[in-house]
């Protein structure tokens, strides 16, 4: 039991639950092999105890998988999530999921507010971030320090003609075939979204 050399590479060997484990450490360094062997033993012990170790995963990759797995979403829902993701990826895309901190989320909130995003919009974007982290069993580590932005309860404001034009232009280019006509209906009738959904 222990480490031994085979050719130019060191190997390790130990017994685990009555089974002999004999594997290459993939290193020409005896010191490294000695350090790798207990880590491998600990990994087996954790797996046997039902503990699953998270593989390092970039937020950008996790986001792509999350969007692809939402088979039950409507086209409009998927499009909304994709739009929210467009604001998250520049900030979190190159970070590993396990590297994201409450401080990173606070910095994201401040940056979005500084460019004019409403508290409601920022909270919806961080909700997408929360769903992705929750899927990978990481959100509970951040939740105690997360604070959503306070949303105003006023009726909002009317869109300018330019804003309405840009909104409709973007909707027309989207993948959802129902988003554009829905917006046209809302703008021209004053219906609430809940009323539009039940319209026949």
Helices and strands as residue ranges (DSSP letters): E 2-6, E 9-16, E 19-27, H 30-48, H 59-69, H 75-92, G 97-99, H 102-114, H 119-135, H 139-143, H 161-173, H 179-189, H 193-197
